[in-house]
Amino acid sequence: MLVVDKQFVKINFYCRKDLPSDISDLTLGQSEKDTIIFTSTDIIIDLYEYGKGPTVGKAIGETFYKLSIKLSDNTTETYYLSAGQSLWINDVKDKISFISHLKKESTPIKCYLTINSEYGVQSYNFKINPIGFSNAYLKIKPK
């Protein structure tokens, strides 16, 4: 779901944590709380876990975050994320690339978030629907 405000564009989505097939974890994807928020300067990813959040992205020790997106032409783009209270795309070229793909795509984009830390690897899958994003982003983009 696309939410537009004067200061931001927010895409809500359902996220699913990848776990071994013999384990079920219903902590993600219960509602559209998971978001990607676009402001005139930032791209922030908030993932909620265990009904609280945002919790995914609070770095402990050496942790690396990678977001890969699969586009409609079956190509994949990868972005490295920074962590704090949330996850965000920090590199200017990556921000431009990610926004450009959202503007061009007309079908949901498959996203894969991988977290590699001293405690192991976690993965999350989700789709974001870019329909209407291009027009919405015009309202907040830097002049």
Backbone as JSON Lines, residues from 0, in Angstrom:
{"i":0,"aa":"M","n":[0.84,-1.17,0.0],"ca":[0.0,0.0,0.0],"c":[0.89,1.23,0.0]}
{"i":1,"aa":"L","n":[0.56,2.2,-0.82],"ca":[1.32,3.43,-0.95],"c":[0.65,4.52,-0.13]}
{"i":2,"aa":"V","n":[1.44,5.17,0.73],"ca":[0.94,6.27,1.56],"c":[1.73,7.5,1.18]}
{"i":3,"aa":"V","n":[1.03,8.61,0.87],"ca":[1.7,9.83,0.44],"c":[1.42,10.94,1.44]}
{"i":4,"aa":"D","n":[2.45,11.66,1.79],"ca":[2.36,12.79,2.7],"c":[3.18,13.91,2.07]}
{"i":5,"aa":"K","n":[3.1,15.11,2.59],"ca":[3.9,16.21,2.04],"c":[5.4,16.0,2.25]}
{"i":6,"aa":"Q","n":[5.75,15.24,3.28],"ca":[7.16,15.07,3.6],"c":[7.71,13.69,3.29]}
{"i":7,"aa":"F","n":[6.85,12.72,2.97],"ca":[7.38,11.39,2.7],"c":[6.41,10.59,1.83]}
{"i":8,"aa":"V","n":[6.97,9.54,1.23],"ca":[6.18,8.51,0.56],"c":[6.52,7.22,1.28]}
{"i":9,"aa":"K","n":[5.5,6.46,1.66],"ca":[5.73,5.22,2.4],"c":[5.06,4.08,1.65]}
{"i":10,"aa":"I","n":[5.79,2.98,1.49],"ca":[5.23,1.77,0.9],"c":[5.14,0.74,2.02]}
{"i":11,"aa":"N","n":[3.93,0.29,2.32],"ca":[3.72,-0.75,3.32],"c":[3.71,-2.1,2.62]}
{"i":12,"aa":"F","n":[4.21,-3.13,3.29],"ca":[4.24,-4.46,2.7],"c":[4.27,-5.51,3.8]}
{"i":13,"aa":"Y","n":[4.09,-6.75,3.39],"ca":[4.21,-7.89,4.3],"c":[5.6,-8.5,4.12]}
{"i":14,"aa":"C","n":[6.25,-8.8,5.2],"ca":[7.58,-9.4,5.13],"c":[7.55,-10.78,5.76]}
{"i":15,"aa":"R","n":[8.31,-11.7,5.2],"ca":[8.38,-13.06,5.73],"c":[9.83,-13.41,6.0]}
{"i":16,"aa":"K","n":[10.08,-13.87,7.21],"ca":[11.42,-14.3,7.58],"c":[11.63,-15.72,7.05]}
{"i":17,"aa":"D","n":[12.74,-15.93,6.37],"ca":[13.05,-17.27,5.85],"c":[13.62,-18.13,6.96]}
{"i":18,"aa":"L","n":[12.98,-19.25,7.19],"ca":[13.42,-20.21,8.21],"c":[13.43,-21.6,7.6]}
{"i":19,"aa":"P","n":[14.13,-22.52,8.23],"ca":[14.07,-23.9,7.74],"c":[12.61,-24.37,7.66]}
{"i":20,"aa":"S","n":[12.32,-25.23,6.73],"ca":[10.93,-25.63,6.47],"c":[10.25,-26.31,7.66]}
{"i":21,"aa":"D","n":[11.01,-26.84,8.6],"ca":[10.38,-27.51,9.73],"c":[10.08,-26.56,10.89]}
{"i":22,"aa":"I","n":[10.37,-25.27,10.7],"ca":[10.09,-24.28,11.75],"c":[9.09,-23.28,11.2]}
{"i":23,"aa":"S","n":[8.08,-22.96,11.97],"ca":[7.16,-21.91,11.51],"c":[7.31,-20.7,12.41]}
{"i":24,"aa":"D","n":[7.41,-19.56,11.8],"ca":[7.57,-18.3,12.54],"c":[6.58,-17.32,11.94]}
{"i":25,"aa":"L","n":[5.57,-16.98,12.69],"ca":[4.54,-16.07,12.2],"c":[4.73,-14.67,12.76]}
{"i":26,"aa":"T","n":[5.95,-14.35,13.14],"ca":[6.18,-13.06,13.78],"c":[6.22,-11.91,12.79]}
{"i":27,"aa":"L","n":[6.51,-12.19,11.53],"ca":[6.49,-11.14,10.51],"c":[5.31,-11.39,9.6]}
{"i":28,"aa":"G","n":[4.84,-10.35,8.96],"ca":[3.79,-10.5,7.97],"c":[2.4,-10.56,8.57]}
{"i":29,"aa":"Q","n":[2.25,-10.19,9.83],"ca":[0.92,-10.19,10.43],"c":[0.11,-8.98,9.99]}
{"i":30,"aa":"S","n":[0.76,-7.92,9.62],"ca":[0.08,-6.72,9.14],"c":[1.05,-5.98,8.24]}
{"i":31,"aa":"E","n":[0.57,-4.92,7.65],"ca":[1.46,-4.14,6.79],"c":[2.19,-3.08,7.6]}
{"i":32,"aa":"K","n":[2.82,-3.48,8.69],"ca":[3.62,-2.55,9.49],"c":[4.99,-2.34,8.85]}
{"i":33,"aa":"D","n":[5.49,-3.33,8.14],"ca":[6.8,-3.22,7.52],"c":[6.72,-2.16,6.43]}
{"i":34,"aa":"T","n":[7.73,-1.27,6.41],"ca":[7.64,-0.14,5.49],"c":[8.99,0.21,4.87]}
{"i":35,"aa":"I","n":[8.9,0.84,3.72],"ca":[10.03,1.57,3.15],"c":[9.55,3.01,3.06]}
{"i":36,"aa":"I","n":[10.3,3.9,3.68],"ca":[9.91,5.31,3.72],"c":[10.91,6.11,2.9]}
{"i":37,"aa":"F","n":[10.4,6.93,2.01],"ca":[11.21,7.79,1.16],"c":[10.96,9.23,1.59]}
{"i":38,"aa":"T","n":[12.02,9.93,1.99],"ca":[11.92,11.36,2.25],"c":[12.72,12.04,1.15]}
{"i":39,"aa":"S","n":[12.85,13.34,1.22],"ca":[13.61,14.04,0.18],"c":[15.1,13.69,0.24]}
{"i":40,"aa":"T","n":[15.56,13.11,1.36],"ca":[16.98,12.78,1.48],"c":[17.27,11.33,1.84]}
{"i":41,"aa":"D","n":[16.29,10.58,2.34],"ca":[16.57,9.25,2.86],"c":[15.65,8.17,2.31]}
{"i":42,"aa":"I","n":[16.14,6.93,2.36],"ca":[15.34,5.74,2.11],"c":[15.53,4.86,3.34]}
{"i":43,"aa":"I","n":[14.45,4.68,4.1],"ca":[14.5,3.99,5.38],"c":[13.65,2.72,5.3]}
{"i":44,"aa":"I","n":[14.19,1.61,5.77],"ca":[13.46,0.34,5.77],"c":[13.22,-0.06,7.22]}
{"i":45,"aa":"D","n":[11.95,-0.22,7.56],"ca":[11.57,-0.64,8.91],"c":[10.89,-2.0,8.84]}
{"i":46,"aa":"L","n":[11.47,-3.0,9.49],"ca":[10.88,-4.33,9.59],"c":[10.55,-4.6,11.05]}
{"i":47,"aa":"Y","n":[9.36,-5.07,11.28],"ca":[8.9,-5.35,12.64],"c":[8.96,-6.84,12.91]}
{"i":48,"aa":"E","n":[9.33,-7.2,14.12],"ca":[9.42,-8.6,14.48],"c":[8.85,-8.77,15.88]}
{"i":49,"aa":"Y","n":[8.16,-9.87,16.09],"ca":[7.57,-10.18,17.39],"c":[6.58,-9.1,17.86]}
{"i":50,"aa":"G","n":[5.9,-8.48,16.9],"ca":[4.89,-7.48,17.23],"c":[5.45,-6.16,17.68]}
{"i":51,"aa":"K","n":[6.74,-6.01,17.66],"ca":[7.39,-4.77,18.08],"c":[8.27,-4.29,16.96]}
{"i":52,"aa":"G","n":[8.68,-3.07,17.06],"ca":[9.61,-2.67,16.03],"c":[9.79,-1.18,15.94]}
{"i":53,"aa":"P","n":[10.53,-0.75,14.97],"ca":[11.27,-1.67,14.1],"c":[12.42,-2.32,14.85]}
{"i":54,"aa":"T","n":[12.59,-3.61,14.66],"ca":[13.65,-4.32,15.37],"c":[14.75,-4.82,14.46]}
{"i":55,"aa":"V","n":[14.42,-5.12,13.22],"ca":[15.44,-5.63,12.31],"c":[16.28,-4.44,11.87]}
{"i":56,"aa":"G","n":[17.56,-4.5,12.14],"ca":[18.45,-3.4,11.75],"c":[19.21,-2.82,12.91]}
{"i":57,"aa":"K","n":[18.89,-3.25,14.12],"ca":[19.65,-2.77,15.26],"c":[20.91,-3.62,15.35]}
{"i":58,"aa":"A","n":[22.0,-3.03,14.95],"ca":[23.25,-3.78,14.81],"c":[23.83,-4.19,16.15]}
{"i":59,"aa":"I","n":[24.29,-5.43,16.19],"ca":[25.0,-5.96,17.35],"c":[26.31,-6.52,16.8]}
{"i":60,"aa":"G","n":[27.43,-5.96,17.23],"ca":[28.72,-6.46,16.74],"c":[28.9,-6.19,15.26]}
{"i":61,"aa":"E","n":[29.62,-7.07,14.6],"ca":[29.86,-6.93,13.16],"c":[28.66,-7.49,12.4]}
{"i":62,"aa":"T","n":[27.86,-6.62,11.84],"ca":[26.66,-7.04,11.11],"c":[26.63,-6.33,9.76]}
{"i":63,"aa":"F","n":[26.31,-7.09,8.72],"ca":[26.25,-6.53,7.38],"c":[24.86,-6.79,6.79]}
{"i":64,"aa":"Y","n":[24.3,-5.78,6.17],"ca":[22.95,-5.84,5.63],"c":[23.0,-5.64,4.12]}
{"i":65,"aa":"K","n":[22.3,-6.51,3.41],"ca":[22.28,-6.44,1.95],"c":[20.84,-6.58,1.47]}
{"i":66,"aa":"L","n":[20.41,-5.67,0.61],"ca":[19.09,-5.73,0.01],"c":[19.25,-6.0,-1.47]}
{"i":67,"aa":"S","n":[18.67,-7.1,-1.94],"ca":[18.68,-7.42,-3.37],"c":[17.26,-7.32,-3.88]}
{"i":68,"aa":"I","n":[17.11,-6.76,-5.07],"ca":[15.79,-6.68,-5.68],"c":[15.83,-7.36,-7.05]}
{"i":69,"aa":"K","n":[14.78,-8.12,-7.32],"ca":[14.68,-8.8,-8.62],"c":[13.65,-8.03,-9.44]}
{"i":70,"aa":"L","n":[14.09,-7.57,-10.6],"ca":[13.25,-6.73,-11.46],"c":[12.48,-7.57,-12.47]}
{"i":71,"aa":"S","n":[11.55,-6.94,-13.15],"ca":[10.68,-7.66,-14.08],"c":[11.45,-8.29,-15.25]}
{"i":72,"aa":"D","n":[12.63,-7.76,-15.58],"ca":[13.43,-8.35,-16.66],"c":[14.38,-9.44,-16.13]}
{"i":73,"aa":"N","n":[14.14,-9.88,-14.88],"ca":[14.91,-10.92,-14.21],"c":[16.34,-10.53,-13.84]}
{"i":74,"aa":"T","n":[16.67,-9.24,-13.93],"ca":[17.97,-8.79,-13.44],"c":[17.85,-8.53,-11.94]}
{"i":75,"aa":"T","n":[18.99,-8.56,-11.27],"ca":[19.01,-8.33,-9.83],"c":[19.95,-7.17,-9.52]}
{"i":76,"aa":"E","n":[19.51,-6.28,-8.66],"ca":[20.34,-5.18,-8.16],"c":[20.56,-5.41,-6.67]}
{"i":77,"aa":"T","n":[21.74,-5.07,-6.18],"ca":[22.06,-5.28,-4.78],"c":[22.53,-3.96,-4.16]}
{"i":78,"aa":"Y","n":[22.02,-3.7,-2.95],"ca":[22.36,-2.48,-2.21],"c":[22.81,-2.87,-0.82]}
{"i":79,"aa":"Y","n":[23.87,-2.23,-0.33],"ca":[24.35,-2.47,1.02],"c":[23.74,-1.41,1.93]}
{"i":80,"aa":"L","n":[23.25,-1.84,3.07],"ca":[22.49,-0.97,3.96],"c":[23.28,-0.61,5.21]}
{"i":81,"aa":"S","n":[22.93,0.53,5.78],"ca":[23.47,0.94,7.07],"c":[22.42,0.67,8.11]}
{"i":82,"aa":"A","n":[22.85,0.51,9.35],"ca":[21.9,0.19,10.42],"c":[22.04,1.16,11.57]}
{"i":83,"aa":"G","n":[20.92,1.38,12.23],"ca":[20.85,2.2,13.44],"c":[19.52,1.85,14.08]}
{"i":84,"aa":"Q","n":[18.65,2.82,14.23],"ca":[17.29,2.53,14.7],"c":[16.51,1.78,13.62]}
{"i":85,"aa":"S","n":[16.88,1.99,12.38],"ca":[16.25,1.35,11.22],"c":[17.37,0.98,10.26]}
{"i":86,"aa":"L","n":[16.99,0.44,9.12],"ca":[17.94,0.2,8.04],"c":[17.76,1.32,7.02]}
{"i":87,"aa":"W","n":[18.84,1.72,6.35],"ca":[18.66,2.7,5.3],"c":[19.71,2.52,4.22]}
{"i":88,"aa":"I","n":[19.34,2.97,3.03],"ca":[20.26,2.97,1.9],"c":[21.04,4.27,2.02]}
{"i":89,"aa":"N","n":[22.34,4.16,2.22],"ca":[23.16,5.32,2.54],"c":[23.87,5.9,1.33]}
{"i":90,"aa":"D","n":[24.31,5.06,0.41],"ca":[25.07,5.5,-0.74],"c":[24.19,6.28,-1.71]}
{"i":91,"aa":"V","n":[24.64,7.46,-2.14],"ca":[23.84,8.32,-3.02],"c":[23.51,7.62,-4.34]}
{"i":92,"aa":"K","n":[24.5,6.95,-4.94],"ca":[24.25,6.24,-6.22],"c":[23.23,5.13,-6.03]}
{"i":93,"aa":"D","n":[23.3,4.43,-4.9],"ca":[22.33,3.37,-4.62],"c":[20.92,3.94,-4.44]}
{"i":94,"aa":"K","n":[20.81,5.08,-3.77],"ca":[19.5,5.72,-3.6],"c":[18.89,6.06,-4.96]}
{"i":95,"aa":"I","n":[19.7,6.67,-5.81],"ca":[19.24,7.05,-7.15],"c":[18.82,5.81,-7.94]}
{"i":96,"aa":"S","n":[19.62,4.77,-7.88],"ca":[19.32,3.52,-8.6],"c":[18.01,2.9,-8.1]}
{"i":97,"aa":"F","n":[17.87,2.79,-6.78],"ca":[16.68,2.16,-6.19],"c":[15.41,2.94,-6.56]}
{"i":98,"aa":"I","n":[15.46,4.25,-6.44],"ca":[14.31,5.09,-6.79],"c":[14.0,4.96,-8.28]}
{"i":99,"aa":"S","n":[15.03,4.94,-9.1],"ca":[14.85,4.8,-10.55],"c":[14.12,3.5,-10.9]}
{"i":100,"aa":"H","n":[14.5,2.41,-10.24],"ca":[13.83,1.13,-10.5],"c":[12.37,1.17,-10.07]}
{"i":101,"aa":"L","n":[12.1,1.79,-8.93],"ca":[10.71,1.88,-8.47],"c":[9.86,2.69,-9.44]}
{"i":102,"aa":"K","n":[10.44,3.71,-10.02],"ca":[9.71,4.56,-10.97],"c":[9.39,3.81,-12.26]}
{"i":103,"aa":"K","n":[10.31,2.93,-12.69],"ca":[10.16,2.23,-13.97],"c":[9.28,0.99,-13.9]}
{"i":104,"aa":"E","n":[9.32,0.29,-12.78],"ca":[8.63,-1.0,-12.68],"c":[7.12,-0.81,-12.6]}
{"i":105,"aa":"S","n":[6.4,-1.73,-13.22],"ca":[4.93,-1.67,-13.18],"c":[4.34,-2.92,-12.53]}
{"i":106,"aa":"T","n":[5.2,-3.8,-12.04],"ca":[4.74,-5.0,-11.33],"c":[5.48,-5.06,-10.0]}
{"i":107,"aa":"P","n":[4.96,-5.82,-9.03],"ca":[5.64,-5.91,-7.74],"c":[7.09,-6.36,-7.88]}
{"i":108,"aa":"I","n":[7.95,-5.77,-7.06],"ca":[9.38,-6.06,-7.06],"c":[9.68,-7.02,-5.91]}
{"i":109,"aa":"K","n":[10.33,-8.14,-6.22],"ca":[10.73,-9.09,-5.2],"c":[11.99,-8.57,-4.51]}
{"i":110,"aa":"C","n":[11.97,-8.57,-3.18],"ca":[13.09,-8.08,-2.4],"c":[13.6,-9.17,-1.47]}
{"i":111,"aa":"Y","n":[14.9,-9.2,-1.3],"ca":[15.54,-10.17,-0.43],"c":[16.51,-9.42,0.47]}
{"i":112,"aa":"L","n":[16.26,-9.43,1.74],"ca":[17.14,-8.77,2.71],"c":[17.94,-9.85,3.43]}
{"i":113,"aa":"T","n":[19.27,-9.72,3.39],"ca":[20.14,-10.68,4.06],"c":[20.93,-9.96,5.14]}
{"i":114,"aa":"I","n":[20.93,-10.55,6.32],"ca":[21.68,-10.01,7.45],"c":[22.74,-11.04,7.82]}
{"i":115,"aa":"N","n":[23.98,-10.63,7.74],"ca":[25.09,-11.52,8.05],"c":[25.8,-10.96,9.28]}
{"i":116,"aa":"S","n":[25.72,-11.7,10.37],"ca":[26.34,-11.23,11.62],"c":[27.17,-12.34,12.24]}
{"i":117,"aa":"E","n":[27.8,-12.01,13.34],"ca":[28.6,-13.01,14.04],"c":[27.73,-14.14,14.58]}
{"i":118,"aa":"Y","n":[26.4,-13.95,14.6],"ca":[25.48,-14.96,15.09],"c":[24.86,-15.8,13.97]}
{"i":119,"aa":"G","n":[25.24,-15.54,12.72],"ca":[24.71,-16.3,11.61],"c":[24.08,-15.41,10.55]}
{"i":120,"aa":"V","n":[23.37,-16.04,9.65],"ca":[22.73,-15.33,8.54],"c":[21.22,-15.44,8.68]}
{"i":121,"aa":"Q","n":[20.54,-14.32,8.51],"ca":[19.07,-14.29,8.49],"c":[18.64,-13.71,7.15]}
{"i":122,"aa":"S","n":[17.51,-14.18,6.65],"ca":[16.98,-13.66,5.39],"c":[15.52,-13.31,5.55]}
{"i":123,"aa":"Y","n":[15.1,-12.31,4.81],"ca":[13.71,-11.87,4.79],"c":[13.31,-11.66,3.34]}
{"i":124,"aa":"N","n":[12.12,-12.1,2.98],"ca":[11.6,-11.9,1.63],"c":[10.37,-11.02,1.7]}
{"i":125,"aa":"F","n":[10.23,-10.14,0.73],"ca":[9.02,-9.34,0.63],"c":[8.9,-8.79,-0.79]}
{"i":126,"aa":"K","n":[7.72,-8.33,-1.11],"ca":[7.47,-7.69,-2.39],"c":[6.99,-6.28,-2.11]}
{"i":127,"aa":"I","n":[7.44,-5.35,-2.93],"ca":[6.9,-3.99,-2.83],"c":[6.22,-3.66,-4.16]}
{"i":128,"aa":"N","n":[5.11,-2.99,-4.06],"ca":[4.34,-2.63,-5.23],"c":[4.64,-1.18,-5.59]}
{"i":129,"aa":"P","n":[5.29,-0.95,-6.73],"ca":[5.69,0.41,-7.09],"c":[4.61,1.22,-7.81]}
{"i":130,"aa":"I","n":[3.43,0.65,-8.0],"ca":[2.37,1.34,-8.73],"c":[2.06,2.66,-8.03]}
{"i":131,"aa":"G","n":[2.15,3.74,-8.77],"ca":[1.86,5.07,-8.25],"c":[3.05,5.75,-7.6]}
{"i":132,"aa":"F","n":[4.17,5.03,-7.46],"ca":[5.32,5.61,-6.77],"c":[5.88,6.82,-7.51]}
{"i":133,"aa":"S","n":[6.0,6.74,-8.82],"ca":[6.62,7.81,-9.59],"c":[5.91,9.14,-9.35]}
{"i":134,"aa":"N","n":[4.59,9.15,-9.44],"ca":[3.83,10.38,-9.21],"c":[3.92,10.83,-7.76]}
{"i":135,"aa":"A","n":[3.86,9.89,-6.84],"ca":[3.93,10.23,-5.41],"c":[5.29,10.83,-5.07]}
{"i":136,"aa":"Y","n":[6.36,10.3,-5.62],"ca":[7.7,10.77,-5.3],"c":[7.92,12.21,-5.77]}
{"i":137,"aa":"L","n":[7.23,12.61,-6.83],"ca":[7.34,13.99,-7.3],"c":[6.98,15.0,-6.23]}
{"i":138,"aa":"K","n":[6.1,14.62,-5.31],"ca":[5.65,15.53,-4.26],"c":[6.7,15.8,-3.19]}
{"i":139,"aa":"I","n":[7.68,14.91,-3.05],"ca":[8.68,15.08,-1.99],"c":[10.1,15.21,-2.47]}
{"i":140,"aa":"K","n":[10.37,14.92,-3.73],"ca":[11.75,14.89,-4.18],"c":[12.41,16.26,-4.01]}
{"i":141,"aa":"P","n":[13.73,16.26,-3.79],"ca":[14.44,17.52,-3.62],"c":[14.34,18.37,-4.87]}
{"i":142,"aa":"K","n":[14.22,19.63,-4.7],"ca":[14.1,20.56,-5.84],"c":[15.44,20.82,-6.48]}
